[in-house]
Amino acid sequence: MADVIPTGQERANIVRRAVRVTVAVSAGFYPLLYGAGLPVMALYALFAPIAVGLLSPVPGSGPQRASVMLRALPPALVLATLGTLLAVETWAAVAGMLVVGFLLAFAAVGGPRPMGVAPGLQLFYILACFPPYAPGTLGERLAGLAIGVLLLAACELLLPDPPAASYPERLALALAEAARGAAPGGVPPEKLREAGARLRLASVPSAERPAGAGRTDRALEQGGRAVRRLLDQLATLAEAPPVAADPASAALLKRVAGLCTTCSRFLRTGDGPPAAGALEEAMRDFQAERVRLASLPPGERPPVEVERRQSRVLALAESARMVEITADIATHGRPTEPAAPRELFWYADLSTPRLWARRVVGNVTFRSVLFQNALRTALGLAAARAVAGSLDLAHGFWVLLAVLTLGRTTAGATWQAVRRAVAGNAAGALVAGALLIGLGTHTDVYAALLVPVMLAAFALGPLLGVAYAQGLFTLVVATAFAQIEPVTWRLSEARMIDVVTGSLIGLLCGLLAWPAGARREVHRAMAGLLRSCAELVPVTAEALLAPTGGSRASPHTLPGVHRLRLAEAAYAQYRTEAPGEDTRADWHAMLIAANHMLLGAHWLPRFGLRPESGATAPSAARARTTARELVAETDRIASLLTGERPGPARRRTAPDSDPPTPLSVDLEVWMTSLAHQLTRIEASLTPPPGQDAPPVTSSQRRTAPPG
């Protein structure tokens, strides 16, 4: 996988980060080493900014990163203390590495900021757990670590990156576009869909993604999906052929436009929330008018095309109502009015500890890519510590550093990183060896070289790729260690041996533990998600077909919601990996289809305005048949994803030709939309005509994946 070419803004941010880390290192290292004569403290003051500022991709603006670093300082001190004490025996250090490695890697369940700072915390334990076993130097180690982190936090505040738009601001902009799209004249459909695409988490800087377990982040993430659905529904409505005059739909669309404008302002300022329940009341009035019109004699009823348009307008109004509730929770931290349906807003009244417990427990499964990554990382680091301790490798810290920084989520990507890293280290070792031989013990020259070498390494490494980063970092190591104690060219040799050893261990772990990364898991997770949500289609159909007063099956959607979270996590990791054989698969469409089923299962039966006698027998039979066909089509797609033999393609039942009731129109529109989505998904999973499908592999077990 080729290194990603940074954009202009990213290049500027990389250079600023290099300056911040260089200044923080210089401000701590030189005074402690040459002024106070404390080499151990100076070493930790040099290492801390590199670990937290360079090797840990802490996302966010300068103040956000500084806040994360300050909160991470107490755990960093604890880990350095633990590593210092466990360095007494190799087995103790390995056991500690296994536990610490897993817990810190699993911290990714908390979102991008805990995930970003975790490698730096790992490194504080790693550096301290190697010989010499010197508990007497613990005070100097902790003081140097604290000085380095505090200096870097100060540099983050003094030289920050430009702030990115927050997710609430992005939602506000998208809602303003939705308000214009719902107004007369509207917005071109492609612009509405573009506004929705900008809310995709892949398009949002990691620091601004609502990925935490608390109510606010969950509400923002759910609100983002609701806004995207609303924008897509408005685009679909704009693309539909014109119909006869429809004042009821125009009035409800005006309400939706007003709500979008109010929610946009509310998310920006926190003032002027929308009137609670106003939109829901308008939706009930709209539905009551539809029932009244449907009860008129056949010649006086609105055309079927108008009734279908009204159904689409009601569905997008429900999406707007979801936006209203999520905006309320996100702004206030909890709902000020009851959030219905409760199943979809299950998190609204739970405490933060319980929400975190659910997030953690939900990911303690081998089906979670976060759990897989944490286990692979912990085993790799523990194995590296055992090898370094058993072989008594000089500077064995670099073995674990190689495992931590070169490991990727797939074996192929790990091999690419290792290959380039070894080549870069070989070149860097040659230059560093020549430098050490030529300069000998002239520490003043090394002191003068350290700053420009650091600045070049920290800026050019991320810009030019892994090979340059590893080679230039070797020069940083040589110029820094040559000032702390006398060294020879054998230092470059030791680093080369350690990096190769760590690379081999990381590559072996990548080959043995989930070598395909998220590729296999995203297939399995999407298949399970679609099958779980498809079970809701017949239940929803029965709820709408039953006459007034009939029994309703309450949709049980929590299993689908849980599977949605796992599928989203697998998809998020999959998007960061090198493209595989299934580049045509429309994973995003699968998530949208699952949301379509979850939301429809709640809002379609919720109004309860069904005719006394229920749907006509032919209409009910067609709806039940269509529901079964959709379940079968979903199961067919799931089989394609998991490599099972798919069932035969089924001919779909024609739309209802009888005079429909309002809710039978709603059911028809919902299932027709779902059928179109499933057709697009299956087309993305099958090769184009004339193109042979690649063979099924035993490790992946896929049938006919797209080319």
TORKEKE-263029 format. One record per residue (C-alpha): x, y, z; residue in three letters. Coordinates in steps of 0.02 Angstrom, whole numbers, plus 50000, padded with zeros to 5 digits. Layout:
<rs>
XYZALA ...
</rs>
This chain:
<rs>
500005000050000MET 500735016549948ALA 500955030150073ASP 499545042750072VAL 500025059649997ILE 499575073350122PRO 498555088350067THR 499205106150082GLY 498345108750250GLN 498975092050314GLU 500755096350263ARG 500645112850357ALA 499995103650511ASN 501415090950500ILE 502725104750495VAL 501915113750644ARG 501895097450741ARG 503745094650702ALA 504145112050768VAL 503115109350927ARG 503945092650967VAL 505685099250928THR 505445114651039VAL 504745104151182ALA 506175091651172VAL 507495105351165SER 506735115151310ALA 506835099851423GLY 508325089851362PHE 509695102951352TYR 509425111351523PRO 509245094751614LEU 510755086751532LEU 511985101351522TYR 511315112851657GLY 510755100751794ALA 511825085851745GLY 510375073651757LEU 510515061651608PRO 509085050151659VAL 507885064651682MET 508495072251518ALA 508185055751426LEU 506375054851486TYR 506115073351448ALA 506715069851270LEU 505685054151251PHE 504015060551320ALA 503635073751185PRO 504135061451048ILE 503015047851121ALA 501475058751149VAL 501705071651011GLY 502415061450868LEU 502145042850894LEU 500395045350964SER 499225053350837PRO 498185063050964VAL 496855071650858PRO 496045088550880GLY 496515106850895SER 497955113051002GLY 496905115751160PRO 496045098851135GLN 497705089751119ARG 498435098951267ALA 496925093851371SER 497125075551320VAL 498985075951362MET 498695083451534LEU 497355070551573ARG 498525056851512ALA 499955062551624LEU 499395053651785PRO 499165036851694PRO 500845039651610ALA 501685041751779LEU 500835025951844VAL 501385015851692LEU 503185021951705ALA 503185017051889THR 502454999951849LEU 503724997051711GLY 505175002151825THR 504634989951960LEU 504244975351842LEU 505934976851755ALA 506634966151897VAL 506244950051800GLU 505894946651617THR 504334936251655TRP 503614950251762ALA 503934963151626ALA 503134951651495VAL 501584948651602ALA 501414967251632GLY 501634970651446MET 500244958351403LEU 499004966651520VAL 499514984651487VAL 499604981551300GLY 497854974451291PHE 497024987451403LEU 497795002351314LEU 497454995451139ALA 495664991451189PHE 495465009651243ALA 494995012651061ALA 493195008751113VAL 493205026051193GLY 493425035251029GLY 494825043650932PRO 495645053251075ARG 495925038451193PRO 496445028251042MET 497665041850990GLY 498545043851156VAL 498625024951192ALA 500265021651095PRO 501155035251196GLY 500565027551358LEU 501145010551296GLN 502865017951264LEU 503035024951440PHE 502835007351510TYR 503954999851375ILE 505415011751405LEU 505375009251593ALA 505184990251593CYS 506894986851515PHE 508524984651610PRO 509384991551703PRO 508234987851849TYR 508475004351940ALA 507045008652057PRO 508185021752134GLY 508025032251975THR 506125031851978LEU 505995049852041GLY 507085056251899GLU 506115046151771ARG 504435052851828LEU 505075070751840ALA 505805070151664GLY 504205062551595LEU 503125075851676ALA 504255089951615ILE 504205083451437GLY 502305081551432VAL 502005098651512LEU 503195107151390LEU 502325099051242LEU 500605104051308ALA 501225121951321ALA 501865121251141CYS 500165114651084GLU 499365130351157LEU 500675142351088LEU 500765135150912LEU 499075126850878PRO 498385120150715ASP 496875129150640PRO 495285122250720PRO 494185111050614ALA 492295112750606ALA 491465103150748SER 490185089650711TYR 488735100250779PRO 489285114050659GLU 489275101750515ARG 487545095950565LEU 486965113950573ALA 487595117350396LEU 486765101550330ALA 485125106150414LEU 485185123450336ALA 485345114850166GLU 483895103250212ALA 482825118450257ALA 483145125750085ARG 482775108850005GLY 481085107550093ALA 480575125250042ALA 479705129149876PRO 480975129849736GLY 482095118249835GLY 483895113349804VAL 484535102149663PRO 484525083949720PRO 486395081649690GLU 486785096149808LYS 485685088449943LEU 486595071949928ARG 488285080649930GLU 487785089350092ALA 487355072350165GLY 488995064650107ALA 489955078050204ARG 489235070650364LEU 490005053550334ARG 491225050050473LEU 492565045750344ALA 492445064050288SER 492595071050465VAL 494265073750555PRO 494465060050684SER 494465072350830ALA 492735078650781GLU 491925061750755ARG 490565058050883PRO 491275041050931ALA 491155041451121GLY 489985031051228ALA 489105045751315GLY 487385052551275ARG 488015067751181THR 489115058151059ASP 487805044651033ARG 486495057950996ALA 487635067150874LEU 488045051050783GLU 486215046150772GLN 485755063850722GLY 487035063350582GLY 486225047750510ARG 484495055550526ALA 485045071550437VAL 485845061450297ARG 484255051250279ARG 483215067150276LEU 484315074850140LEU 484205059050035ASP 482305058650055GLN 482185076850001LEU 483265072849849ALA 482155057949805THR 480595068749824LEU 481335081949709ALA 481725068749577GLU 479945061649577ALA 478795066649433PRO 477645081449468PRO 475925077349540VAL 474285086549562ALA 474085100449690ALA 474445093849864ASP 474205107549995PRO 474335095450142ALA 476085089950090SER 476605107950057ALA 476055112850232ALA 477005098450315LEU 478555102250211LEU 478475120150271LYS 478445113550450ARG 479965102650413VAL 480905117450336ALA 480535127950490GLY 481105114150607LEU 482735111850510CYS 483085130550522THR 482725130650709THR 483785115150744CYS 485215122450642SER 485225138050750ARG 484965127850908PHE 486495116950873LEU 487575132350840ARG 487045143150988THR 486115131951110GLY 484695144751113ASP 482935144151044GLY 482535125451043PRO 481095119650932PRO 479375118751011ALA 479225101451088ALA 477945090451001GLY 477445103250869ALA 478055093050722LEU 477305077050790GLU 475625085650808GLU 475745091850629ALA 476165074150572MET 474635067050662ARG 473525080350584ASP 474275076350414PHE 473945057750439GLN 472165061050498ALA 471845071150339GLU 472535056750235ARG 471335044550319VAL 469875056550290ARG 470305058150106LEU 470495039250089ALA 468735036650157SER 467965047250018LEU 467095038849870PRO 468325032449739PRO 468005046749618GLY 468385059949750GLU 469975052449823ARG 471685059549778PRO 472645050349640PRO 473765036149697VAL 475295046349645GLU 474775060049767VAL 474525047349906GLU 476265040249874ARG 477015057749878ARG 476125060850043GLN 476865044750111SER 478625050550062ARG 478315067550144VAL 477725059050304LEU 479285047950305ALA 480465062850288LEU 479495071950424ALA 479865057150537GLU 481715059050496SER 481575077450542ALA 480755072550707ARG 482235061050743MET 483395075850709VAL 482395086450833GLU 482585073550972ILE 484435070350942THR 484805089050937ALA 483925090851106ASP 484955076751184ILE 486595082651107ALA 486375100551166THR 485695097351341HIS 486615081051376GLY 484965072051408ARG 483195073451337PRO 482115087551404THR 480565078451334GLU 480235059651324PRO 481195052551176ALA 480105040851073ALA 480235027651013PRO 481165022151168ARG 481985007451080GLU 482945018950962LEU 483385031351101PHE 483795017951228TRP 485335027551284TYR 484435043851324ALA 484045040251507ASP 485525029051551LEU 486955035351658SER 488665038151581THR 489465023451678PRO 488115011551615ARG 488355017751437LEU 490225014851448TRP 489924997651522ALA 488804993351374ARG 490114999551252ARG 491484989151333VAL 490454973351357VAL 489774974751180GLY 491534974251110ASN 492174959851218VAL 491914947451078THR 493024939850944PHE 491834947550818ARG 492394965150869SER 493834972250766VAL 494304982950916LEU 494484967251023PHE 495454958550884GLN 496674973050867ASN 496934974351055ALA 497294955851072LEU 498484955650923ARG 499414970950988THR 499574963951165ALA 500214947051106LEU 501464955250988GLY 502154966951121LEU 502254953151251ALA 503164941651128ALA 504364955651083ALA 504744959151267ARG 505054940651297ALA 506244939351148VAL 507174955351192ALA 507374949851373GLY 507854931951333SER 509164936951204LEU 509764951551310ASP 509684963251161LEU 510514980051185ALA 509204994051179HIS 507834980851170GLY 506584995051187PHE 506724997250998TRP 506084979650970VAL 504424984051050LEU 504395001150968LEU 504514992550799ALA 503074980750842VAL 501994995350901LEU 502345007550758THR 502474995550610LEU 501024984050650GLY 499514985950535ARG 497784978150536THR 498174966650389THR 499664955250356ALA 499924962850183GLY 499974980650249ALA 501154975250390THR 502344967450264TRP 502354983350159GLN 502734993950313ALA 504074981850375VAL 504924980850206ARG 505064999750193ARG 505555001850375ALA 506994989550362VAL 507634998050205ALA 507505015150287GLY 508375009250445ASN 509775001350344ALA 510105017950257ALA 509945027650420GLY 511105015550510ALA 512455017950378LEU 512355036950391VAL 512285036450581ALA 513755024450590GLY 514795035650479ALA 514305050650585LEU 514805042150748LEU 516465036350676ILE 516845053450603GLY 516365064050755LEU 516925052350893GLY 516585059951064THR 516295078051012HIS 514675080251109THR 514585098651068ASP 514375094350884VAL 513025081450924TYR 512135094751029ALA 512175106850883ALA 511555093550761LEU 510115086850867LEU 508885101150837VAL 509015101850645PRO 509045082850635VAL 507465081750742MET 506585095250641LEU 507005086350478ALA 506515069150544ALA 504875074550622PHE 504345084550469ALA 505025074650322LEU 504665057350394GLY 502755058950394PRO 502815068250228LEU 503915055850134LEU 503355039350211GLY 503885025050325VAL 505615022250251ALA 506145040350272TYR 505355041350445ALA 506325026150507GLN 507975031450429GLY 507895049350495LEU 507345043350668PHE 508925032650674THR 509925048650655LEU 508935056850796VAL 509315041950909VAL 511175042550867ALA 511385061350898THR 510385060651060ALA 511195045151138PHE 512935051251092ALA 512675065751212GLN 512055055151358ILE 513445042151358GLU 514925037451248PRO 514345027151098VAL 515125019550943THR 514505014150774TRP 513864998350862ARG 512355008750916LEU 511755008950734SER 512044990350723GLU 511034987350882ALA 509594997850818ARG 509594988650652MET 509544971650739ILE 508154977350857ASP 507074984650718VAL 507244968950611VAL 506824958050762THR 505294968450805GLY 504754968750623SER 504824949850610LEU 503814947750770ILE 502504960250712GLY 502404951850542LEU 502204934750623LEU 500784941150733CYS 499964948750580GLY 500044932150489LEU 499354921950635LEU 498044933750708ALA 496674939850590TRP 497824942450440PRO 496414949250333ALA 496064963450454GLY 494274969750445ALA 493954962250273ARG 493254945750334ARG 492404953750483GLU 491534967050379VAL 490774953350271HIS 490184943650422ARG 489584959050518ALA 488594966050371MET 487804949050339ALA 487264947450521GLY 486624965350523LEU 485564963050367LEU 484824946550426ARG 484434953550598SER 483564969050528CYS 482644959350392ALA 481664950250526GLU 480804966850563LEU 480014968150391VAL 478634954850413PRO 478304960950591VAL 478074978750529THR 476944973050388ALA 475824963350508GLU 475704978450623ALA 475064989250481LEU 473904976150406LEU 473004972250569ALA 471334981350593PRO 471124994650726THR 471104986250895GLY 472074971250831GLY 473634964950915SER 475304972950872ARG 476984964750881ALA 478174976850966SER 479764977350862PRO 481274971150957HIS 482654981350879THR 484054981151010LEU 484914965950930PRO 484914975250765GLY 485574991050846VAL 486994981150928HIS 487444972850764ARG 487404989950681LEU 488744996350801ARG 489874981350766LEU 489614982950579ALA 490005001550584GLU 491614998150682ALA 492154984750558ALA 491734996150411TYR 492675010750489ALA 494265000250504GLN 494014992550332TYR 494005010050256ARG 495765013050326THR 496484997250249GLU 497164994050075ALA 495794990449947PRO 495474972049923GLY 494564961549794GLU 492864968449844ASP 493094986649800THR 491404987349711ARG 490424981749865ALA 489294995849924ASP 489544994150112TRP 488815011250146HIS 487195006250058ALA 487074991050174MET 487155002350327LEU 485825013750253ILE 484694998850214ALA 484864992550393ALA 484415009750459ASN 482935010050339HIS 482264993950415MET 482574999150595LEU 481745016050577LEU 480265009550476GLY 479924996150606ALA 479595010050731HIS 478795024550642TRP 477625015150524LEU 476555006850660PRO 476695021750779ARG 475275032650717PHE 473945019250733GLY 472725027350611LEU 472185011450525ARG 470465008350448PRO 469244998550555GLU 469194983350444SER 471034982650402GLY 471774980950227ALA 470844971650089THR 471264953250073ALA 472184954949905PRO 473154970049970SER 473634961050130ALA 474174945450033ALA 475274955649917ARG 476074964850064ALA 476464948650157ARG 477174940949999THR 478254956249968THR 478884955750148ALA 479394937450127ARG 480244941449962GLU 481234955550045LEU 481794943950185VAL 482334931050055ALA 483254944249954GLU 484144950350110THR 484634932450154ASP 485284930249976ARG 486404945649995ILE 487004939550165ALA 487444922750086SER 488454931549951LEU 489404940750088LEU 489814925350192THR 490224913550049GLY 488704902350072GLU 487694896249922ARG 486404909949890PRO 484584905749858GLY 483794908849687PRO 483334926549639ALA 481484929349667ARG 480264938749558ARG 479574953149659ARG 477694955749677THR 476964970349581ALA 476414985749681PRO 474654986149750ASP 473394990449614SER 471874991149729ASP 471315007949799PRO 472575009049941PRO 472295015050118THR 473535027950185PRO 474515015550288LEU 474535002350150SER 475295015850039VAL 476575019350176ASP 476995000750183LEU 477124999749994GLU 478255015049981VAL 479365008650123TRP 479554991350051MET 479794997849873THR 481185009249932SER 481984994650026LEU 481844983549871ALA 482754996549766HIS 484134997749896GLN 484344978849902LEU 484434978149711THR 485854990849710ARG 486754981349849ILE 486644964549759GLU 487244972649597ALA 488794978849691SER 489154961049752LEU 489044952249583THR 490284954349440PRO 489754963749283PRO 489124953049137PRO 490534943949050GLY 491724945449197GLN 492144929549292ASP 492054929949480ALA 493694927049571PRO 493854910049654PRO 493314907449833VAL 494784906349954THR 494754895050105SER 495214909450220SER 493864921150159GLN 492494909450094ARG 491664922149981ARG 490574917649834THR 490694928349678ALA 491364944249755PRO 491464959149639PRO 493064962049546GLY 
</rs>
